[in-house]
């Protein structure tokens, strides 16, 4: 259920507010660490795991997400330990983990990437509202292997620029769309992994069928990932039957006492 006061702030949609706030966060972090300083971080020189390779290695791949809160739901997990959560995901068989780093609306932290990196041998996806190449350098420096790019908040030229910058750094990209028309901005030959969000980022209403409809229009060879609104193993079976290759799941796991065990249950339902 979406609360109306979560959907708009001072005349802006919540998505517009998040993007506006993100630019302020970026400016503050640039004062703390310049690009040249980030490039000196120990993890900046490491070779990243290929998100694509890890996803295609499984019959149905799950990117398991660690997040403390969301604008529509508030605090989802009061006692939030991203290290133990992501280690549990890895043990349970996640193809990759997604870690929220947006601080103001999702209570994330860029430090979570660094905290989790040493114990993980699967890809880490930085989940944030990326609008500036600086955030890509940050992602690499703090140990991420991949980033989420959201077509809804980027023009075609911005998307192209950020995608090229990510690849130059060795980062994989999960490109997220909501509307089918957003696919017109996508260079499909250069975008192997595309996710469709079942949650409208302006209203936060969820429709799992919507993601399937959008993903069904992708060209052959695209790796199709469903995002948001997945609540059971039966949902995974249904997605797989409709040609979806994997799913990004967070909230369903975050509400369980043992997120890793919850993931194991989901995986066993489709194996």
N, C-alpha and C positions, 0 to 999 in steps of 0.2 A: 504494500500500500504506500503510495506516495503522498506525503503531506504537502499541501499547497504552499505553505510558507517555505518549503525547501526548493521550490521550483523557480523562484525569482527573488532577487535581492536588489532593492533600490532601483527597480525597473529593468535590471539585467536578468537574463536567464541564469540558472546556476552554472551552466557551462561557460557562458560569457564571463561570469564572475570568477570562476576558477582560472580561466586563461589570463584575465587581467591580473589576478593575484600572483599567478605563476611568473609573470614578467617582473613583478616586484621582488619575488623570491630570487630570481636569477640575478637581478641587479645587486642584491645583498650578497649573494654567494660569490659573485665576481670580485667583490671587494675583499673577500676572504682568501680566495685562491684564483690567480690568473690562469689562463690556459697553459702558459709555459710552466707554471708551478704544478698544475695537474699532470702534465706530461712527465714530470719527475717522480710521480707516485710509483711505488714498486710494481703495482699491478698493471700499470699502463702498457708496459712492454710485453705482457703475456699474449699468447695466441688464444683467441676466443674459441669456444665450442661452437659448432655449427648447429643452430636451432633446427634447421631443415633436416639435417642428418639424424638428429635425435628423434624428431617427430616421425619421420618415415620409417624408423626402425621398429615402430610398434604398430600392431594392427589397428588400434584406435588409441591415439596419443592424448594424454591429459597434461595440460600445463596447470599445475596446482598453485593457487595464489595465497599469499600471506598478506592480509590487510586488517588493520585494527578497526577502521571506521569507514563510513561513506556518507555523503551528503543526505541521501534519502533515508538511511537507516540509523544514523548516529553511530555510537559506539557499538560495534558488533562483537568484539572480543575484549573484555576488560583487562584480563591478564594476558598480555600479548608478548610472546617470546619468539621473534622471527627465526632465531637459530634453531631452536628445538622443533619448531613447526616445519621448517624446510628440510631439516634432517629426517623428520618423520615422513615427509612426502617422498624424499629420495628412497628411503628404505621400502616404502610401500609400492614403488614402481612408477613414480611420475616421470614423464619424458623430460620435463623441465619445470622450473618454478618461476613464478611471477611475484615480484616484490613491489608493493606500493611505496613510492618515495615522495609523493606529494604531501607536504606537511600540514597545510591549513585545513583542508576539507576531508582528507583521508587519514590524517594523523600519521603519515609516513615519514621516513627520514632517509636521506641518501646514505647515511652510515649503516643502515640495515644491509645494504649490498656488501659492504666490506666485512661486516660481522658474520655474514652467512657464507662468504666465499670459500674460506679455508676447508670447510667440512663437506663441500659439494663437488661432485665430479660430473654433474649434469648442468645444462645451461641455466643461467639466471637471466630472466627478462626484467629489465627496468620498466615498471609500469608508472607512467607519469604523463603529464600534458606537455609534450615536447614541442617547443616552438622556436628554439634557438640552437644553433650548432654547439654552443657552449655546453648544453645539457648532454650532448653525445660524448664530448670529451670527458665530462664528469662520469658518465656511465662507465666508460672504459677504465678510467682511473680508479674507480671504486669497485671494479671487479665484475661488472655485468658483461654478458655475452651477446645480448640482444636488447633491442628497445622497441617499444610500441610507438607507432606513428598513427595519429588519428586524423583521417581524411576530413572529418567534419570541421576541424578547426584550422585546416591548412588549405591554401590555394594550391593550384597545380604546380606553380613554380616553387613555392615553399616546400611542397612535398618532394619534388624532384631534388631540390638542393639538400634537404635533410637526409633523404635516402642515399644520395651520392656520398655525403659526408660520413654517414654511418658505415657504408661499405668500405670507404677509404680507411676507416679506423679498424676494420675487421669485424664490425658488429653486424649481427643479423637483424633483420627488420620483420616484425609482425605488423602488417598494415591493417588497420581497423577501419571498416566502413559501417555506416548505418543505412543510408539510402542507396538504392541501386544506381542512381544518377552519379553518385560519388565515384563510381568505378570508371567514369569517363576521365578522371584525373590520373588514372593508374597506368603506368607502363608495365603491362602484364609480362613482357619478356624479361623484365628486370625485377619482378615482384613475385617470388615463388610462394610466399605464405600470406594469405589474406584471411582475416577474421571478420565476421559480421556480428555486430553487437545486437543482442535481442532487447537491450535496454535503450530506450530513447534518451540520449544524453541531455536533452532539454526538459523533458517531463519525467524521466526516470521510470516510465511505464515499461513493462516487460512483455514481449510476445516471442516465444521461441520459434514459432512458425515463420516469423518475419526473417530471422537469420537464415533459415533454410531456403526461403524464397530468393533472398539476395545471393546467397552462395551458389545456388543452382544456375545462375547466369554466368558464372566464371568460365573461362576457357579451359579446355582439357589440359591437364598438367599442373593446374593450380592446387596448392595444398589448402583445403578448406577447413577453417577453424570456427566453431560456434562459441560465442562468448555471452555470458550472463544468463540468468534464469534457469540454469540446469540444476535440478533438485533431487534427481534419483537415477538409479541405474537404468530404469526404464526409459528415461529421457535419453540416455546415451545410446541405448539400443535403437531408439527411434531415429536419432541423428545418424547413426551408422547406416541404417537402412535407407536413408535419404541421401547417401553419397557424401556425408561429412567425414573428414579424416581425423578430427580431434576436437577437443574442447578446452576452453580456459574456464576453470571453476574456482571460485573463492569463497563466497558467502556461505554456501552449503557446508563447506568444511569448517569454516571459522566458527560456526555455531555449535559444533560438536566438541565434546570434552577432549577427544583425541582425533585431531584432523587427519593424521596419517592413517589411522584405523578406518576412518570414514572413506578415505581415498581407496584403501584396499577393498572395501565393500563395493565401491563403484566399479573398480577394475574387475573384480570377480564376477560382476553381473554381466559383463560383455565378453568374458574370456571363454 
